[in-house]
Amino acid sequence: MDIRRLITAVVLPPAAVLNKEIGTVVLTGFLTLTGWLPGVVAALFMIYQEERAAKA
């Protein structure tokens, strides 16, 4: 995993998933607004899913 994306996911979760579809960015932004931790978890989960798909 790219350490820069992980740090970005912790600091500003919507910015970490900007390469995804707009709905993903909006969902992560909404979760971040409702609470910082749900946004971080969602961003890290999406980054993990992307990395897993790239390996397959």
HELIX and SHEET records of a PDB file:
HELIX    1   1 ILE A    3  VAL A   11  1                                   9    
HELIX    2   2 PRO A   13  ALA A   16  1                                   4    
HELIX    3   3 ILE A   22  THR A   34  1                                  13    
HELIX    4   4 TRP A   36  LYS A   55  1                                  20    
END                                                                             
